[in-house]
């Protein structure tokens, strides 16, 4: 049987990279900007719902 071992950090990186490619066309390296684009994209497509606390976090940190 073939056994596939994976590193959790690599898995997280891969998912974040794919989502960033899907939702950001600027090729930004700003992690807060990319996080917001990913969250906005997932919310727009109905995959997640965000409460006001999450939206306020991005708004507050984007202004800083």
PQR file of N, CA, C, O and H, with PARSE charges and radii, in Angstrom:
ATOM      1  N   UNK A   1       0.846  -1.177   0.000 -0.4000 1.5000
ATOM      2  CA  UNK A   1       0.000   0.000   0.000 -0.0000 2.0000
ATOM      3  C   UNK A   1       0.893   1.241   0.000  0.5500 1.7000
ATOM      4  O   UNK A   1       1.883   1.310   0.728 -0.5500 1.4000
ATOM      5  N   UNK A   2       0.532   2.196  -0.812 -0.4000 1.5000
ATOM      6  CA  UNK A   2       1.268   3.450  -0.897 -0.0000 2.0000
ATOM      7  C   UNK A   2       0.824   4.372   0.239  0.5500 1.7000
ATOM      8  O   UNK A   2      -0.367   4.619   0.428 -0.5500 1.4000
ATOM      9  H   UNK A   2      -0.272   2.140  -1.403  0.4000 1.0000
ATOM     10  N   UNK A   3       1.783   4.861   0.971 -0.4000 1.5000
ATOM     11  CA  UNK A   3       1.468   5.736   2.092 -0.0000 2.0000
ATOM     12  C   UNK A   3       1.958   7.139   1.765  0.5500 1.7000
ATOM     13  O   UNK A   3       3.110   7.326   1.373 -0.5500 1.4000
ATOM     14  H   UNK A   3       2.750   4.659   0.817  0.4000 1.0000
ATOM     15  N   UNK A   4       1.094   8.111   1.925 -0.4000 1.5000
ATOM     16  CA  UNK A   4       1.435   9.503   1.637 -0.0000 2.0000
ATOM     17  C   UNK A   4       1.510  10.273   2.938  0.5500 1.7000
ATOM     18  O   UNK A   4       0.520  10.400   3.658 -0.5500 1.4000
ATOM     19  H   UNK A   4       0.159   7.959   2.243  0.4000 1.0000
ATOM     20  N   UNK A   5       2.688  10.783   3.231 -0.4000 1.5000
ATOM     21  CA  UNK A   5       2.856  11.588   4.435 -0.0000 2.0000
ATOM     22  C   UNK A   5       2.935  13.045   4.022  0.5500 1.7000
ATOM     23  O   UNK A   5       3.598  13.394   3.045 -0.5500 1.4000
ATOM     24  H   UNK A   5       3.492  10.680   2.646  0.4000 1.0000
ATOM     25  N   UNK A   6       2.255  13.883   4.772 -0.4000 1.5000
ATOM     26  CA  UNK A   6       2.218  15.299   4.428 -0.0000 2.0000
ATOM     27  C   UNK A   6       2.484  16.134   5.668  0.5500 1.7000
ATOM     28  O   UNK A   6       2.138  15.749   6.785 -0.5500 1.4000
ATOM     29  H   UNK A   6       1.717  13.599   5.565  0.4000 1.0000
ATOM     30  N   UNK A   7       3.090  17.256   5.453 -0.4000 1.5000
ATOM     31  CA  UNK A   7       3.366  18.209   6.517 -0.0000 2.0000
ATOM     32  C   UNK A   7       2.200  19.182   6.605  0.5500 1.7000
ATOM     33  O   UNK A   7       1.799  19.756   5.593 -0.5500 1.4000
ATOM     34  H   UNK A   7       3.370  17.569   4.546  0.4000 1.0000
ATOM     35  N   UNK A   8       1.655  19.374   7.788 -0.4000 1.5000
ATOM     36  CA  UNK A   8       0.501  20.255   7.988 -0.0000 2.0000
ATOM     37  C   UNK A   8       0.797  21.680   7.520  0.5500 1.7000
ATOM     38  O   UNK A   8      -0.064  22.317   6.914 -0.5500 1.4000
ATOM     39  H   UNK A   8       1.980  18.907   8.610  0.4000 1.0000
ATOM     40  N   UNK A   9       1.969  22.175   7.784 -0.4000 1.5000
ATOM     41  CA  UNK A   9       2.323  23.526   7.346 -0.0000 2.0000
ATOM     42  C   UNK A   9       2.330  23.629   5.823  0.5500 1.7000
ATOM     43  O   UNK A   9       1.892  24.635   5.265 -0.5500 1.4000
ATOM     44  H   UNK A   9       2.669  21.657   8.276  0.4000 1.0000
ATOM     45  N   UNK A  10       2.826  22.592   5.152 -0.4000 1.5000
ATOM     46  CA  UNK A  10       2.815  22.600   3.696 -0.0000 2.0000
ATOM     47  C   UNK A  10       1.387  22.551   3.172  0.5500 1.7000
ATOM     48  O   UNK A  10       1.054  23.248   2.213 -0.5500 1.4000
ATOM     49  H   UNK A  10       3.182  21.775   5.605  0.4000 1.0000
ATOM     50  N   UNK A  11       0.543  21.737   3.791 -0.4000 1.5000
ATOM     51  CA  UNK A  11      -0.863  21.664   3.388 -0.0000 2.0000
ATOM     52  C   UNK A  11      -1.534  23.028   3.502  0.5500 1.7000
ATOM     53  O   UNK A  11      -2.240  23.453   2.588 -0.5500 1.4000
ATOM     54  H   UNK A  11       0.813  21.171   4.570  0.4000 1.0000
ATOM     55  N   UNK A  12      -1.316  23.712   4.620 -0.4000 1.5000
ATOM     56  CA  UNK A  12      -1.892  25.041   4.826 -0.0000 2.0000
ATOM     57  C   UNK A  12      -1.364  26.031   3.787  0.5500 1.7000
ATOM     58  O   UNK A  12      -2.119  26.835   3.240 -0.5500 1.4000
ATOM     59  H   UNK A  12      -0.743  23.367   5.363  0.4000 1.0000
ATOM     60  N   UNK A  13      -0.066  25.963   3.526 -0.4000 1.5000
ATOM     61  CA  UNK A  13       0.538  26.837   2.526 -0.0000 2.0000
ATOM     62  C   UNK A  13      -0.062  26.592   1.146  0.5500 1.7000
ATOM     63  O   UNK A  13      -0.378  27.537   0.423 -0.5500 1.4000
ATOM     64  H   UNK A  13       0.548  25.310   3.971  0.4000 1.0000
ATOM     65  N   UNK A  14      -0.215  25.333   0.789 -0.4000 1.5000
ATOM     66  CA  UNK A  14      -0.770  24.987  -0.514 -0.0000 2.0000
ATOM     67  C   UNK A  14      -2.200  25.500  -0.676  0.5500 1.7000
ATOM     68  O   UNK A  14      -2.549  26.070  -1.709 -0.5500 1.4000
ATOM     69  H   UNK A  14       0.042  24.565   1.377  0.4000 1.0000
ATOM     70  N   UNK A  15      -3.012  25.296   0.339 -0.4000 1.5000
ATOM     71  CA  UNK A  15      -4.398  25.776   0.286 -0.0000 2.0000
ATOM     72  C   UNK A  15      -4.431  27.293   0.169  0.5500 1.7000
ATOM     73  O   UNK A  15      -5.169  27.835  -0.654 -0.5500 1.4000
ATOM     74  H   UNK A  15      -2.728  24.833   1.178  0.4000 1.0000
ATOM     75  N   UNK A  16      -3.645  27.977   0.977 -0.4000 1.5000
ATOM     76  CA  UNK A  16      -3.611  29.443   0.932 -0.0000 2.0000
ATOM     77  C   UNK A  16      -3.122  29.940  -0.430  0.5500 1.7000
ATOM     78  O   UNK A  16      -3.637  30.933  -0.945 -0.5500 1.4000
ATOM     79  H   UNK A  16      -3.046  27.537   1.646  0.4000 1.0000
ATOM     80  N   UNK A  17      -2.151  29.272  -1.008 -0.4000 1.5000
ATOM     81  CA  UNK A  17      -1.621  29.670  -2.312 -0.0000 2.0000
ATOM     82  C   UNK A  17      -2.668  29.502  -3.409  0.5500 1.7000
ATOM     83  O   UNK A  17      -2.830  30.380  -4.256 -0.5500 1.4000
ATOM     84  H   UNK A  17      -1.732  28.466  -0.590  0.4000 1.0000
ATOM     85  N   UNK A  18      -3.370  28.388  -3.394 -0.4000 1.5000
ATOM     86  CA  UNK A  18      -4.413  28.150  -4.403 -0.0000 2.0000
ATOM     87  C   UNK A  18      -5.539  29.169  -4.252  0.5500 1.7000
ATOM     88  O   UNK A  18      -6.007  29.726  -5.245 -0.5500 1.4000
ATOM     89  H   UNK A  18      -3.239  27.674  -2.706  0.4000 1.0000
ATOM     90  N   UNK A  19      -5.976  29.417  -3.020 -0.4000 1.5000
ATOM     91  CA  UNK A  19      -7.042  30.400  -2.798 -0.0000 2.0000
ATOM     92  C   UNK A  19      -6.594  31.798  -3.199  0.5500 1.7000
ATOM     93  O   UNK A  19      -7.374  32.548  -3.787 -0.5500 1.4000
ATOM     94  H   UNK A  19      -5.596  28.965  -2.213  0.4000 1.0000
ATOM     95  N   UNK A  20      -5.365  32.158  -2.894 -0.4000 1.5000
ATOM     96  CA  UNK A  20      -4.859  33.470  -3.287 -0.0000 2.0000
ATOM     97  C   UNK A  20      -4.838  33.609  -4.808  0.5500 1.7000
ATOM     98  O   UNK A  20      -5.191  34.660  -5.343 -0.5500 1.4000
ATOM     99  H   UNK A  20      -4.732  31.549  -2.417  0.4000 1.0000
ATOM    100  N   UNK A  21      -4.431  32.561  -5.494 -0.4000 1.5000
ATOM    101  CA  UNK A  21      -4.437  32.596  -6.966 -0.0000 2.0000
ATOM    102  C   UNK A  21      -5.847  32.734  -7.522  0.5500 1.7000
ATOM    103  O   UNK A  21      -6.047  33.375  -8.554 -0.5500 1.4000
ATOM    104  H   UNK A  21      -4.145  31.707  -5.060  0.4000 1.0000
ATOM    105  N   UNK A  22      -6.820  32.142  -6.850 -0.4000 1.5000
ATOM    106  CA  UNK A  22      -8.205  32.219  -7.310 -0.0000 2.0000
ATOM    107  C   UNK A  22      -8.815  33.604  -7.111  0.5500 1.7000
ATOM    108  O   UNK A  22      -9.556  34.091  -7.966 -0.5500 1.4000
ATOM    109  H   UNK A  22      -6.657  31.621  -6.012  0.4000 1.0000
ATOM    110  N   UNK A  23      -8.502  34.233  -5.983 -0.4000 1.5000
ATOM    111  CA  UNK A  23      -9.214  35.446  -5.600 -0.0000 2.0000
ATOM    112  C   UNK A  23      -8.408  36.736  -5.694  0.5500 1.7000
ATOM    113  O   UNK A  23      -8.958  37.814  -5.469 -0.5500 1.4000
ATOM    114  H   UNK A  23      -7.900  33.838  -5.289  0.4000 1.0000
ATOM    115  N   UNK A  24      -7.138  36.656  -6.016 -0.4000 1.5000
ATOM    116  CA  UNK A  24      -6.323  37.867  -6.119 -0.0000 2.0000
ATOM    117  C   UNK A  24      -5.591  37.888  -7.450  0.5500 1.7000
ATOM    118  O   UNK A  24      -4.837  36.969  -7.769 -0.5500 1.4000
ATOM    119  H   UNK A  24      -6.691  35.780  -6.199  0.4000 1.0000
ATOM    120  N   UNK A  25      -5.813  38.925  -8.214 -0.4000 1.5000
ATOM    121  CA  UNK A  25      -5.169  39.050  -9.527 -0.0000 2.0000
ATOM    122  C   UNK A  25      -3.948  39.962  -9.489  0.5500 1.7000
ATOM    123  O   UNK A  25      -3.311  40.178 -10.520 -0.5500 1.4000
ATOM    124  H   UNK A  25      -6.425  39.672  -7.955  0.4000 1.0000
ATOM    125  N   UNK A  26      -3.611  40.500  -8.315 -0.4000 1.5000
ATOM    126  CA  UNK A  26      -2.532  41.480  -8.232 -0.0000 2.0000
ATOM    127  C   UNK A  26      -1.167  40.862  -7.945  0.5500 1.7000
ATOM    128  O   UNK A  26      -0.152  41.552  -8.037 -0.5500 1.4000
ATOM    129  H   UNK A  26      -4.128  40.324  -7.477  0.4000 1.0000
ATOM    130  N   UNK A  27      -1.123  39.588  -7.601 -0.4000 1.5000
ATOM    131  CA  UNK A  27       0.127  38.928  -7.192 -0.0000 2.0000
ATOM    132  C   UNK A  27       0.770  39.603  -5.984  0.5500 1.7000
ATOM    133  O   UNK A  27       1.994  39.648  -5.858 -0.5500 1.4000
ATOM    134  H   UNK A  27      -1.948  39.028  -7.526  0.4000 1.0000
ATOM    135  N   UNK A  28      -0.072  40.125  -5.105 -0.4000 1.5000
ATOM    136  CA  UNK A  28       0.410  40.791  -3.899 -0.0000 2.0000
ATOM    137  C   UNK A  28       1.084  39.788  -2.967  0.5500 1.7000
ATOM    138  O   UNK A  28       0.777  38.596  -2.989 -0.5500 1.4000
ATOM    139  H   UNK A  28      -1.066  40.089  -5.207  0.4000 1.0000
ATOM    140  N   UNK A  29       2.006  40.291  -2.149 -0.4000 1.5000
ATOM    141  CA  UNK A  29       2.610  39.463  -1.105 -0.0000 2.0000
ATOM    142  C   UNK A  29       2.194  39.937   0.285  0.5500 1.7000
ATOM    143  O   UNK A  29       2.680  39.419   1.290 -0.5500 1.4000
ATOM    144  H   UNK A  29       2.255  41.259  -2.131  0.4000 1.0000
ATOM    145  N   UNK A  30       1.302  40.911   0.343 -0.4000 1.5000
ATOM    146  CA  UNK A  30       0.772  41.433   1.605 -0.0000 2.0000
ATOM    147  C   UNK A  30      -0.211  40.418   2.177  0.5500 1.7000
ATOM    148  O   UNK A  30      -1.300  40.233   1.634 -0.5500 1.4000
ATOM    149  H   UNK A  30       0.907  41.332  -0.473  0.4000 1.0000
ATOM    150  N   UNK A  31       0.170  39.759   3.273 -0.4000 1.5000
ATOM    151  CA  UNK A  31      -0.655  38.672   3.816 -0.0000 2.0000
ATOM    152  C   UNK A  31      -2.016  39.140   4.303  0.5500 1.7000
ATOM    153  O   UNK A  31      -2.995  38.408   4.161 -0.5500 1.4000
ATOM    154  H   UNK A  31       1.054  39.910   3.714  0.4000 1.0000
ATOM    155  N   UNK A  32      -2.110  40.329   4.869 -0.4000 1.5000
ATOM    156  CA  UNK A  32      -3.412  40.833   5.318 -0.0000 2.0000
ATOM    157  C   UNK A  32      -4.317  41.093   4.113  0.5500 1.7000
ATOM    158  O   UNK A  32      -5.500  40.754   4.140 -0.5500 1.4000
ATOM    159  H   UNK A  32      -1.315  40.924   4.985  0.4000 1.0000
ATOM    160  N   UNK A  33      -3.768  41.688   3.066 -0.4000 1.5000
ATOM    161  CA  UNK A  33      -4.525  41.943   1.846 -0.0000 2.0000
ATOM    162  C   UNK A  33      -5.004  40.638   1.226  0.5500 1.7000
ATOM    163  O   UNK A  33      -6.164  40.520   0.831 -0.5500 1.4000
ATOM    164  H   UNK A  33      -2.807  41.964   3.045  0.4000 1.0000
ATOM    165  N   UNK A  34      -4.106  39.657   1.143 -0.4000 1.5000
ATOM    166  CA  UNK A  34      -4.475  38.358   0.572 -0.0000 2.0000
ATOM    167  C   UNK A  34      -5.524  37.660   1.423  0.5500 1.7000
ATOM    168  O   UNK A  34      -6.451  37.052   0.887 -0.5500 1.4000
ATOM    169  H   UNK A  34      -3.164  39.753   1.464  0.4000 1.0000
ATOM    170  N   UNK A  35      -5.391  37.741   2.729 -0.4000 1.5000
ATOM    171  CA  UNK A  35      -6.382  37.133   3.618 -0.0000 2.0000
ATOM    172  C   UNK A  35      -7.759  37.723   3.384  0.5500 1.7000
ATOM    173  O   UNK A  35      -8.756  37.003   3.321 -0.5500 1.4000
ATOM    174  H   UNK A  35      -4.638  38.235   3.164  0.4000 1.0000
ATOM    175  N   UNK A  36      -7.804  39.038   3.255 -0.4000 1.5000
ATOM    176  CA  UNK A  36      -9.082  39.705   3.010 -0.0000 2.0000
ATOM    177  C   UNK A  36      -9.657  39.289   1.664  0.5500 1.7000
ATOM    178  O   UNK A  36     -10.857  39.034   1.563 -0.5500 1.4000
ATOM    179  H   UNK A  36      -6.994  39.623   3.306  0.4000 1.0000
ATOM    180  N   UNK A  37      -8.830  39.215   0.632 -0.4000 1.5000
ATOM    181  CA  UNK A  37      -9.305  38.801  -0.689 -0.0000 2.0000
ATOM    182  C   UNK A  37      -9.841  37.366  -0.652  0.5500 1.7000
ATOM    183  O   UNK A  37     -10.863  37.068  -1.270 -0.5500 1.4000
ATOM    184  H   UNK A  37      -7.855  39.422   0.714  0.4000 1.0000
ATOM    185  N   UNK A  38      -9.156  36.485   0.068 -0.4000 1.5000
ATOM    186  CA  UNK A  38      -9.602  35.098   0.179 -0.0000 2.0000
ATOM    187  C   UNK A  38     -10.940  35.031   0.914  0.5500 1.7000
ATOM    188  O   UNK A  38     -11.872  34.372   0.454 -0.5500 1.4000
ATOM    189  H   UNK A  38      -8.325  36.727   0.570  0.4000 1.0000
ATOM    190  N   UNK A  39     -11.034  35.709   2.048 -0.4000 1.5000
ATOM    191  CA  UNK A  39     -12.278  35.706   2.826 -0.0000 2.0000
ATOM    192  C   UNK A  39     -13.417  36.310   2.002  0.5500 1.7000
ATOM    193  O   UNK A  39     -14.518  35.760   1.969 -0.5500 1.4000
ATOM    194  H   UNK A  39     -10.277  36.244   2.422  0.4000 1.0000
ATOM    195  N   UNK A  40     -13.157  37.433   1.342 -0.4000 1.5000
ATOM    196  CA  UNK A  40     -14.184  38.056   0.495 -0.0000 2.0000
ATOM    197  C   UNK A  40     -14.626  37.120  -0.629  0.5500 1.7000
ATOM    198  O   UNK A  40     -15.817  37.015  -0.919 -0.5500 1.4000
ATOM    199  H   UNK A  40     -12.263  37.880   1.369  0.4000 1.0000
ATOM    200  N   UNK A  41     -13.672  36.442  -1.257 -0.4000 1.5000
ATOM    201  CA  UNK A  41     -13.993  35.526  -2.346 -0.0000 2.0000
ATOM    202  C   UNK A  41     -14.801  34.331  -1.883  0.5500 1.7000
ATOM    203  O   UNK A  41     -15.761  33.935  -2.544 -0.5500 1.4000
ATOM    204  H   UNK A  41     -12.704  36.527  -1.021  0.4000 1.0000
ATOM    205  N   UNK A  42     -14.423  33.754  -0.754 -0.4000 1.5000
ATOM    206  CA  UNK A  42     -15.172  32.620  -0.217 -0.0000 2.0000
ATOM    207  C   UNK A  42     -16.579  33.036   0.189  0.5500 1.7000
ATOM    208  O   UNK A  42     -17.541  32.295  -0.016 -0.5500 1.4000
ATOM    209  H   UNK A  42     -13.644  34.076  -0.216  0.4000 1.0000
ATOM    210  N   UNK A  43     -16.688  34.230   0.768 -0.4000 1.5000
ATOM    211  CA  UNK A  43     -18.004  34.728   1.171 -0.0000 2.0000
ATOM    212  C   UNK A  43     -18.872  35.029  -0.057  0.5500 1.7000
ATOM    213  O   UNK A  43     -20.062  34.714  -0.069 -0.5500 1.4000
ATOM    214  H   UNK A  43     -15.907  34.831   0.935  0.4000 1.0000
ATOM    215  N   UNK A  44     -18.289  35.624  -1.065 -0.4000 1.5000
ATOM    216  CA  UNK A  44     -19.014  35.969  -2.293 -0.0000 2.0000
ATOM    217  C   UNK A  44     -19.607  34.726  -2.956  0.5500 1.7000
ATOM    218  O   UNK A  44     -20.701  34.776  -3.516 -0.5500 1.4000
ATOM    219  H   UNK A  44     -17.322  35.880  -1.056  0.4000 1.0000
ATOM    220  N   UNK A  45     -18.882  33.624  -2.888 -0.4000 1.5000
ATOM    221  CA  UNK A  45     -19.334  32.387  -3.513 -0.0000 2.0000
ATOM    222  C   UNK A  45     -20.159  31.510  -2.559  0.5500 1.7000
ATOM    223  O   UNK A  45     -20.493  30.372  -2.889 -0.5500 1.4000
ATOM    224  H   UNK A  45     -17.993  33.583  -2.433  0.4000 1.0000
ATOM    225  N   UNK A  46     -20.481  32.041  -1.390 -0.4000 1.5000
ATOM    226  CA  UNK A  46     -21.347  31.336  -0.448 -0.0000 2.0000
ATOM    227  C   UNK A  46     -20.703  30.174   0.272  0.5500 1.7000
ATOM    228  O   UNK A  46     -21.399  29.304   0.795 -0.5500 1.4000
ATOM    229  H   UNK A  46     -20.210  32.966  -1.122  0.4000 1.0000
ATOM    230  N   UNK A  47     -19.375  30.148   0.306 -0.4000 1.5000
ATOM    231  CA  UNK A  47     -18.685  29.054   0.977 -0.0000 2.0000
ATOM    232  C   UNK A  47     -18.502  29.310   2.468  0.5500 1.7000
ATOM    233  O   UNK A  47     -18.353  28.368   3.247 -0.5500 1.4000
ATOM    234  H   UNK A  47     -18.809  30.855  -0.119  0.4000 1.0000
ATOM    235  N   UNK A  48     -18.515  30.573   2.866 -0.4000 1.5000
ATOM    236  CA  UNK A  48     -18.454  30.950   4.278 -0.0000 2.0000
ATOM    237  C   UNK A  48     -19.363  32.149   4.494  0.5500 1.7000
ATOM    238  O   UNK A  48     -19.771  32.813   3.542 -0.5500 1.4000
ATOM    239  H   UNK A  48     -18.636  31.338   2.234  0.4000 1.0000
ATOM    240  N   UNK A  49     -19.671  32.415   5.737 -0.4000 1.5000
ATOM    241  CA  UNK A  49     -20.346  33.660   6.098 -0.0000 2.0000
ATOM    242  C   UNK A  49     -19.500  34.323   7.174  0.5500 1.7000
ATOM    243  O   UNK A  49     -18.987  33.657   8.073 -0.5500 1.4000
ATOM    244  H   UNK A  49     -19.339  31.875   6.511  0.4000 1.0000
ATOM    245  N   UNK A  50     -19.360  35.623   7.078 -0.4000 1.5000
ATOM    246  CA  UNK A  50     -18.533  36.364   8.029 -0.0000 2.0000
ATOM    247  C   UNK A  50     -19.420  37.244   8.899  0.5500 1.7000
ATOM    248  O   UNK A  50     -20.360  37.885   8.429 -0.5500 1.4000
ATOM    249  H   UNK A  50     -19.776  36.165   6.348  0.4000 1.0000
ATOM    250  N   UNK A  51     -19.091  37.251  10.162 -0.4000 1.5000
ATOM    251  CA  UNK A  51     -19.811  38.157  11.048 -0.0000 2.0000
ATOM    252  C   UNK A  51     -19.113  39.518  11.051  0.5500 1.7000
ATOM    253  O   UNK A  51     -18.050  39.690  10.454 -0.5500 1.4000
ATOM    254  H   UNK A  51     -18.328  36.731  10.545  0.4000 1.0000
ATOM    255  N   UNK A  52     -19.724  40.462  11.723 -0.4000 1.5000
ATOM    256  CA  UNK A  52     -19.184  41.822  11.748 -0.0000 2.0000
ATOM    257  C   UNK A  52     -17.809  41.882  12.402  0.5500 1.7000
ATOM    258  O   UNK A  52     -17.003  42.745  12.053 -0.5500 1.4000
ATOM    259  H   UNK A  52     -20.588  40.323  12.207  0.4000 1.0000
ATOM    260  N   UNK A  53     -17.524  40.981  13.344 -0.4000 1.5000
ATOM    261  CA  UNK A  53     -16.224  40.986  14.018 -0.0000 2.0000
ATOM    262  C   UNK A  53     -15.095  40.709  13.024  0.5500 1.7000
ATOM    263  O   UNK A  53     -14.041  41.342  13.093 -0.5500 1.4000
ATOM    264  H   UNK A  53     -18.179  40.280  13.627  0.4000 1.0000
ATOM    265  N   UNK A  54     -15.306  39.777  12.110 -0.4000 1.5000
ATOM    266  CA  UNK A  54     -14.289  39.453  11.099 -0.0000 2.0000
ATOM    267  C   UNK A  54     -14.111  40.633  10.151  0.5500 1.7000
ATOM    268  O   UNK A  54     -12.984  41.018   9.840 -0.5500 1.4000
ATOM    269  H   UNK A  54     -16.162  39.263  12.054  0.4000 1.0000
ATOM    270  N   UNK A  55     -15.216  41.205   9.693 -0.4000 1.5000
ATOM    271  CA  UNK A  55     -15.137  42.341   8.775 -0.0000 2.0000
ATOM    272  C   UNK A  55     -14.465  43.536   9.442  0.5500 1.7000
ATOM    273  O   UNK A  55     -13.670  44.233   8.812 -0.5500 1.4000
ATOM    274  H   UNK A  55     -16.132  40.892   9.946  0.4000 1.0000
ATOM    275  N   UNK A  56     -14.780  43.775  10.712 -0.4000 1.5000
ATOM    276  CA  UNK A  56     -14.148  44.876  11.450 -0.0000 2.0000
ATOM    277  C   UNK A  56     -12.647  44.655  11.596  0.5500 1.7000
ATOM    278  O   UNK A  56     -11.875  45.612  11.531 -0.5500 1.4000
ATOM    279  H   UNK A  56     -15.426  43.209  11.224  0.4000 1.0000
ATOM    280  N   UNK A  57     -12.221  43.401  11.794 -0.4000 1.5000
ATOM    281  CA  UNK A  57     -10.802  43.099  11.921 -0.0000 2.0000
ATOM    282  C   UNK A  57     -10.047  43.528  10.666  0.5500 1.7000
ATOM    283  O   UNK A  57      -9.005  44.177  10.754 -0.5500 1.4000
ATOM    284  H   UNK A  57     -12.848  42.624  11.847  0.4000 1.0000
ATOM    285  N   UNK A  58     -10.575  43.165   9.503 -0.4000 1.5000
ATOM    286  CA  UNK A  58      -9.910  43.537   8.255 -0.0000 2.0000
ATOM    287  C   UNK A  58      -9.946  45.044   8.036  0.5500 1.7000
ATOM    288  O   UNK A  58      -8.955  45.627   7.594 -0.5500 1.4000
ATOM    289  H   UNK A  58     -11.422  42.638   9.431  0.4000 1.0000
ATOM    290  N   UNK A  59     -11.069  45.679   8.337 -0.4000 1.5000
ATOM    291  CA  UNK A  59     -11.182  47.123   8.160 -0.0000 2.0000
ATOM    292  C   UNK A  59     -10.222  47.868   9.083  0.5500 1.7000
ATOM    293  O   UNK A  59      -9.556  48.815   8.665 -0.5500 1.4000
ATOM    294  H   UNK A  59     -11.874  45.205   8.695  0.4000 1.0000
ATOM    295  N   UNK A  60     -10.156  47.431  10.348 -0.4000 1.5000
ATOM    296  CA  UNK A  60      -9.267  48.092  11.318 -0.0000 2.0000
ATOM    297  C   UNK A  60      -7.800  47.931  10.936  0.5500 1.7000
ATOM    298  O   UNK A  60      -7.027  48.884  11.028 -0.5500 1.4000
ATOM    299  H   UNK A  60     -10.697  46.662  10.688  0.4000 1.0000
ATOM    300  N   UNK A  61      -7.411  46.730  10.506 -0.4000 1.5000
ATOM    301  CA  UNK A  61      -6.015  46.479  10.170 -0.0000 2.0000
ATOM    302  C   UNK A  61      -5.621  47.044   8.822  0.5500 1.7000
ATOM    303  O   UNK A  61      -4.452  47.363   8.604 -0.5500 1.4000
ATOM    304  H   UNK A  61      -8.039  45.955  10.431  0.4000 1.0000
ATOM    305  N   UNK A  62      -6.557  47.172   7.932 -0.4000 1.5000
ATOM    306  CA  UNK A  62      -6.253  47.751   6.625 -0.0000 2.0000
ATOM    307  C   UNK A  62      -5.961  49.238   6.760  0.5500 1.7000
ATOM    308  O   UNK A  62      -5.183  49.790   5.981 -0.5500 1.4000
ATOM    309  H   UNK A  62      -7.507  46.913   8.109  0.4000 1.0000
ATOM    310  N   UNK A  63      -6.578  49.893   7.742 -0.4000 1.5000
ATOM    311  CA  UNK A  63      -6.375  51.328   7.947 -0.0000 2.0000
ATOM    312  C   UNK A  63      -5.035  51.615   8.601  0.5500 1.7000
ATOM    313  O   UNK A  63      -4.521  52.729   8.500 -0.5500 1.4000
ATOM    314  H   UNK A  63      -7.210  49.445   8.374  0.4000 1.0000
ATOM    315  N   UNK A  64      -4.467  50.623   9.268 -0.4000 1.5000
ATOM    316  CA  UNK A  64      -3.211  50.836  10.010 -0.0000 2.0000
ATOM    317  C   UNK A  64      -2.009  50.941   9.103  0.5500 1.7000
ATOM    318  O   UNK A  64      -0.889  51.119   9.580 -0.5500 1.4000
ATOM    319  H   UNK A  64      -4.884  49.719   9.349  0.4000 1.0000
TER
END
